């Protein structure tokens, strides 16, 4: 049996070896979870879980009492993302946004979303409520 994309001469020399199939374009049956790629005990989970469960975010919720424009991101998401980014030495909102699209460890705090844009007002509110210095 000839494999697509492999020259015939190369296929004949590999025929006596057994390899696992490699299909990089094949779609998975179920979409992967960030927990599949970011192991338990990783700093991303360590930062996200206490922010979600224990941190008092009432100061941020109070700032977003009126409805205008697009809905902002959840304050726990923004705060955990900001704390994780700062722990990794990233304090620029553009670099945080870029990391969210490129790095799996940054996808853990935001719930695995591949397209994510930062709301600078929400980021500023998160930074103020956690008393982190501005970059």
N, C-alpha and C positions, 0 to 999 in steps of 0.2 A: 504494500500500500504506500503510495507516494503522498507525502505531506505537502500542503500548499505553502509556497514561499521558500522552500528549501531546495537548493539545486540537487538534481538527480545524483550526481557523484557523491555529494555530502550525505545524502540519505542512505546510499548503499553502504558507506563506511560506518554509519550509526545503527544499521539494522540489527546488529548483534547486541546492542546495549539497550537497557530499559530505562526510560525516563518518564517522569510524570508529565502529563499533558500540560502545556502552557498555552492558555487562551486569553491573552490580555484584553481582548475586545468583548469577551463574553460578560453579559450582565448577570449579577447575582440574583438568586431566586428571591431573597429578602434583602432590603437595603441594610447595610451594616450599621451598627450602633457605634457611637464613639467609645462606649465601654468595651467594645471588641478590640479597639486599638490603643486605648489609654488604660493601662492596668489599674486595678484597685490599689489604693495607697499612693497614687501619683499626686503630686502637688496640686494639679488642676482640680481633682476631686476634693482634696483637703481644704482648698480655699472655697470652692463652690458650696459644699454641704453645710458648713456652719453659717455662711451668709444666708442661705436659703432658709435654714431652720432656726437660727438663734439670734441673728443680728436685728436690732431695732431700726427699721428703715422708715419710721413714721415721718421724719423730717423731709425725706424725698417724696413720700406719698402726699404730704401736705402741699408741696409745690405744684403738683399736677392735679389740682382739683377741678380745673375748668377744661372743657373739651374744645380743642382747636387744632385744626390740621390733622395730620396723620397721627395715629396712636403712638405714644412713645414706647420704647422697650421697657420691660419690667425692671424696676429698680434693683431687685436681687440679681438679675442677669448682668446689668451694667456694673454693679458694685463688685460682684465676683470676678467679672472680666477685668475690671480696672485693677483690683488687688492682685490677680494672677499676672497681669501684664507687668505691673510694677515689680513683682517678685522675680520676673525674668529680665528686668532691666529695660523694659520698653515703656516709655511714657508719652510717646507721640500718638495722637489719635489716628493719624494716617498709617503708622506702622502697626498699631493694634488692629486696625481694619484689614490691612494686608495679611497679617498673621492669622486672622480668623478665616481667611480664604485659602491659606496655604499650609498651615500647620495643624496637625491633628490634635495636639495638646491644647490649642486654643479653641478647637471645635467642641471640646468637652464642656467648658463653662457656658457656651451659647447653645448647647443642645444639638450639635451636629449640623447646624445650618451652614450651607456652603456659600450662600450669598448673604452678606451681612453688612449693613452700613451703620456706622456709628452716628448717633444723634449727639452733636457736640454739647447741646444744652443739658441733656441727660447725663453725659459724661462729666460735665462741670458740676452738676448737682451731686453726683456720686462722689466725686473728688472732694467736694466741700463737706459732705456728710461724714466721710471717713477721715477727714482732716489730713489728706495727703497734699504735699506741696505741688503747685502747678509746675509744669516742665519749663 
